[in-house]
Amino acid sequence: MSVVLNVRVTTRAAKPGLAGMRDGALLVRLSAPPVEGAANAELIRMLGDALRVPRRAITIVSGKSSRRKIVRIEGVTDEYVVATLKLQDANNS
């Protein structure tokens, strides 16, 4: 079992962290710059900590050099991700 997330990152943020949903994607603010994989490493670390899964369970499927990324997380369900990250779909608000 795995979950695929659409993620939009903002790099060099003053306040890093998960920032809810925007345009159907999880918005993540990262303090790292987008050079030499630093932002991708911080994204994986942040998602791993938030979801309490090992970093090796998280893969950036596409968008490694883009703000928009598709991330696969192994060993979790959609329900677990939603409950853990407290995500809310803007359409259901």
C-alpha positions in Angstrom: 0.0 0.0 0.0 1.2 3.5 -0.8 -0.1 7.0 -1.2 0.7 9.5 -3.9 0.7 13.2 -3.0 0.8 16.3 -5.1 3.1 18.7 -3.3 4.0 22.3 -4.0 7.1 23.6 -2.3 8.3 27.0 -1.4 12.0 27.2 -0.7 14.0 29.6 1.5 10.9 30.1 3.7 11.3 32.0 7.0 8.9 29.6 8.7 9.3 26.1 7.3 6.5 23.6 7.7 3.3 22.1 6.3 1.0 24.9 5.2 -2.2 23.2 4.2 -3.6 22.7 0.7 -3.4 24.9 -2.3 -4.7 24.2 -5.8 -5.1 20.5 -5.0 -1.5 20.1 -3.6 0.0 19.9 -0.2 1.9 23.2 0.4 5.2 22.7 2.1 7.5 25.6 3.1 11.2 24.6 3.2 14.1 26.7 4.6 16.6 25.0 2.3 17.6 26.6 -1.0 16.7 24.7 -4.2 20.3 23.7 -5.0 22.1 20.3 -5.0 19.0 18.5 -3.7 18.9 20.3 -0.4 15.2 21.2 -0.7 14.3 17.7 -1.8 16.2 16.2 1.2 14.4 18.6 3.6 11.0 17.8 2.0 11.6 14.0 2.5 12.8 14.6 6.1 9.8 16.8 6.9 7.2 14.4 5.5 8.9 11.5 7.2 8.8 13.2 10.6 5.2 14.4 10.1 3.9 11.0 9.0 6.2 9.0 11.3 7.6 6.9 8.5 11.2 6.2 7.6 12.7 8.4 5.0 13.4 5.4 2.7 9.6 5.0 2.4 9.3 8.4 0.7 10.2 8.9 -3.0 9.9 11.9 -5.2 8.4 10.4 -8.3 8.5 13.5 -10.5 9.4 17.1 -10.2 12.8 16.8 -8.6 13.8 20.2 -10.0 10.3 21.8 -9.9 8.1 23.5 -7.3 5.4 21.0 -8.1 6.3 17.4 -7.1 4.6 14.1 -7.0 5.7 12.1 -3.9 5.0 8.5 -3.1 4.8 7.3 0.5 5.0 3.6 1.1 3.3 1.8 4.0 0.5 4.2 4.7 -3.1 4.7 3.6 -4.9 7.8 2.4 -6.9 7.9 5.6 -3.7 7.8 7.7 -2.2 10.7 5.7 -5.3 12.8 5.9 -5.8 12.2 9.6 -2.1 12.7 10.4 -1.6 15.8 8.4 -5.1 17.1 9.1 -5.6 17.9 5.5 -8.9 19.3 4.3 -10.0 19.5 0.8 -11.0 23.1 0.0 -14.0 21.9 -1.9 -15.5 20.2 1.2 -15.1 23.3 3.5 
